[in-house]
Amino acid sequence: MSQINTVPETTKQQLINPNLKHKPDTMLKIIVRKFFKNKLAVIGAIILCLIILASIFAPWLTPYTFEEQNLLNKLQPPSEEHLLGTDKFGRDLLTRILFGARISLFVGFASIAGAITIGTIVGSVAGYFGGWIDSILMRFIDTLYAIPTLFLLITLVTIFQPGVDKLILIFISTGWMTTARLVRAEFLSLRTREFVLSAKTVGAKSGTIIFSHILPNAVGPIIVAATIGVGGVILAEAGLSYLGLGIQPPIPSWGNMLQDAQNYTIMLKAWWYPTFPGLMILITVLSFNFVGDGLRDAFDPKVNE
Amino acid sequence: MSVQAEKSPIIQKTDTNNILEVHELKKHFPIKSGLLQKTSGYIKAVDGISFSIKKGETIGLVGESGCGKSTIGRTIIRLYEPTDGQILFKGQDISHLREAELRQSVRKNIQMIFQDPFASLNPRKTLRSILKEPLNVHKKYSGKERDEHVGLLLEKVGLNASFINRYPHEFSGGQRQRIGIARALALHPELIIADEAVSALDVSVQAQIINLMEDLQEEFGLTYIFISHDLSVVRHISDRVGVMYLGNLMELAPKQDLYTEPLHPYTQALLSAVPVPRKKGTTQRERIVLEGDLPSPANPPSGCVFHTRCSAATSECKQIIPKFKEIKKEHYVACHLYN
């Protein structure tokens, strides 16, 4: 007890050091700085930017169109005229890969945007309000999870004509549950945190608490899940297209290009045909995963710079 | 079932000196189980507690982990809805007010300092926005005055006003706890509930924070409810001390009385466990070791909740809930030994 009484006033004075001028960093700045320290993530981000730019400017980057056939020129190896060779209809492979990137990336981003929006709303409601609302929503999600996704996808694609819009709808409807669970878990742990309680004790309203206190702290995991999710959707789209249930020819996607190349003689005679679309899928998905990992660390306030 | 104790007559209602009166307060948490989330039982975290606090005094609440001391703090500040009983703040019954009504009276006047200085500040917000939030909610001061007020608050708790644009992660535990205190002070509350406010800090930092709290109490005429498991800290800061066990208040007395002459067997056991420096040659105090474990608050013992671990327990203790009554002046005990 006597200890408590005899704390020198100087310790208090030490805390008030006028020389400690400090330039404030915004949270965003800190996150960006932390992200740029992760080399793999930066490389992934650069690759993704290049792919996105190349797909946007595809018509100006290549003299060919993706459907221009030249049967005399079929299965040509990479050359000066066709940098990545040609396919079995004599179409320029590079052109098709660039246009395929448009489709694959668009499907990826659009599906995840939809899935994240729905998932965040459902997850926030379930996690913040809890109780029976939470129980009902979560049992519903459990039920959806129990349906084998691949077969659901195949069935849905068979019922509705395959197309980009249908694919996106399907990916949204099968993808939002993961985000919902993630957001709910974040809300469950954050809503009993002391800073949320303290916001309640000063009288902050539910909306303020959800949007200004809880969501900003949950946004890291959501963005990470979204980034990795885009890679996942690209893979799933490639898989469906490979099965002939995704993007329909002549519109190119990396998946249906791979399917085109699935032929013993083609694989042996024209290695470039399956290799480049496959490589694109690999590089893109890998880049998304690296960027996702980098973002995870950058957003986590517990991971130091 | 045990015989229900009569309402404790210890508080004269409408005593204007009392800033807070708590009557037979109960908070039971339902235990939900199964697919349909049926209620299968209750955790009786706070099970009928009565006390009152005078303006400007500090009341300490001590007890083991799980005895309900945090719950009572959170119920008084209305983070929880009480199951039963009354909370009177300056004569107004706040026990069942709606959030909008709470905002008008309670939220401005009762504030809380939390235990974990690392969890109690939003890591995504600057000190400016953390400390301005209470002012924004209650539309206190104009925009520019709010900034000035925040700077002033920081200086009041011994921090540099230039820290205003920093984030909580840039501070140490002690500094963060000062920020937490500044936030609690922002609205000029009358009652502050400090829930284990120094338990997470180093001993030297604990002392600084306690001194700060005492200075602020003097300056602003604050009333504290100081919740802690640390008997020495509570002894230092409190005027009166309440000892809790399994959701019940066992003894409440001015600190001098309680620490020198504990009446309840539980208080005696608790105090005997506090390490004290001993002069060479003097005999060691007798240590009262409690047998058994803390019973579950979901299924508390009948009669006196302490009878399962009490060396003085009789058959009466097993059946009848002891009344919480004044044995000596201002010294309340709930024990059959003092009938």
HADDOCK unambig.tbl for C-alpha pairs under 7 A between the chains (distance, minus, plus):
assign (segid A and resid 1 and name CA) (segid B and resid 232 and name CA) 6.54 0.50 0.50
assign (segid A and resid 1 and name CA) (segid B and resid 236 and name CA) 6.41 0.50 0.50
assign (segid A and resid 4 and name CA) (segid B and resid 207 and name CA) 4.76 0.50 0.50
assign (segid A and resid 7 and name CA) (segid B and resid 207 and name CA) 6.72 0.50 0.50
assign (segid A and resid 7 and name CA) (segid B and resid 208 and name CA) 6.73 0.50 0.50
assign (segid A and resid 12 and name CA) (segid B and resid 158 and name CA) 6.45 0.50 0.50
assign (segid A and resid 15 and name CA) (segid B and resid 158 and name CA) 6.73 0.50 0.50
assign (segid A and resid 15 and name CA) (segid B and resid 159 and name CA) 6.09 0.50 0.50
assign (segid A and resid 16 and name CA) (segid B and resid 158 and name CA) 6.55 0.50 0.50
assign (segid A and resid 16 and name CA) (segid B and resid 159 and name CA) 5.62 0.50 0.50
assign (segid A and resid 16 and name CA) (segid B and resid 160 and name CA) 5.11 0.50 0.50
assign (segid A and resid 17 and name CA) (segid B and resid 160 and name CA) 6.89 0.50 0.50
assign (segid A and resid 21 and name CA) (segid B and resid 162 and name CA) 6.98 0.50 0.50
assign (segid A and resid 24 and name CA) (segid B and resid 165 and name CA) 5.63 0.50 0.50
assign (segid A and resid 24 and name CA) (segid B and resid 166 and name CA) 5.84 0.50 0.50
assign (segid A and resid 27 and name CA) (segid B and resid 124 and name CA) 6.86 0.50 0.50
assign (segid A and resid 193 and name CA) (segid B and resid 119 and name CA) 6.33 0.50 0.50
assign (segid A and resid 194 and name CA) (segid B and resid 114 and name CA) 6.79 0.50 0.50
assign (segid A and resid 194 and name CA) (segid B and resid 119 and name CA) 5.56 0.50 0.50
assign (segid A and resid 194 and name CA) (segid B and resid 120 and name CA) 4.34 0.50 0.50
assign (segid A and resid 195 and name CA) (segid B and resid 119 and name CA) 6.21 0.50 0.50
assign (segid A and resid 195 and name CA) (segid B and resid 120 and name CA) 4.06 0.50 0.50
assign (segid A and resid 195 and name CA) (segid B and resid 121 and name CA) 4.97 0.50 0.50
assign (segid A and resid 195 and name CA) (segid B and resid 122 and name CA) 5.46 0.50 0.50
assign (segid A and resid 201 and name CA) (segid B and resid 79 and name CA) 6.95 0.50 0.50
assign (segid A and resid 201 and name CA) (segid B and resid 107 and name CA) 5.89 0.50 0.50
assign (segid A and resid 201 and name CA) (segid B and resid 111 and name CA) 6.47 0.50 0.50
assign (segid A and resid 202 and name CA) (segid B and resid 107 and name CA) 5.17 0.50 0.50
assign (segid A and resid 202 and name CA) (segid B and resid 108 and name CA) 6.70 0.50 0.50
assign (segid A and resid 202 and name CA) (segid B and resid 134 and name CA) 5.47 0.50 0.50
assign (segid A and resid 203 and name CA) (segid B and resid 103 and name CA) 5.29 0.50 0.50
assign (segid A and resid 203 and name CA) (segid B and resid 107 and name CA) 5.58 0.50 0.50
assign (segid A and resid 203 and name CA) (segid B and resid 137 and name CA) 6.68 0.50 0.50
assign (segid A and resid 204 and name CA) (segid B and resid 137 and name CA) 6.08 0.50 0.50
assign (segid A and resid 213 and name CA) (segid B and resid 122 and name CA) 6.97 0.50 0.50
assign (segid A and resid 216 and name CA) (segid B and resid 124 and name CA) 6.97 0.50 0.50
assign (segid A and resid 217 and name CA) (segid B and resid 124 and name CA) 6.76 0.50 0.50
